Amino acid sequence: MYQRKLARFLLVDGKAGHALLEAIVKARIDGKEIPAIPSGTLERPITQWLDWEKENVDYWILSEGMVCYPEYKIDDICYDL
């Protein structure tokens, strides 16, 4: 029974964390202020992700978007692949 409750808790936490990271990336793309980092279980992983981003990302172009799809020739760049 404990594992089931823990799994539900982690699922809710994971969805909230993903939504927050997506909001942060979209804010970066739009040049806006990032949302506030909540205290609690999400604070540490979000802060670690922000530290990683600071060291590894120069700028964001898009989030969860298709850049190219060679099979369907959606982008000219794909023709060279």
Buried (B, 14 or more C-beta within 10 A) or exposed (E): EEEEEEEEEEEEBEEBBEEBBEBBBBBBEEEEEBEEBEEEEBEEBBEEBBEEBEEEEEEBEEEEEEEBEEEEEEEEEBEEE
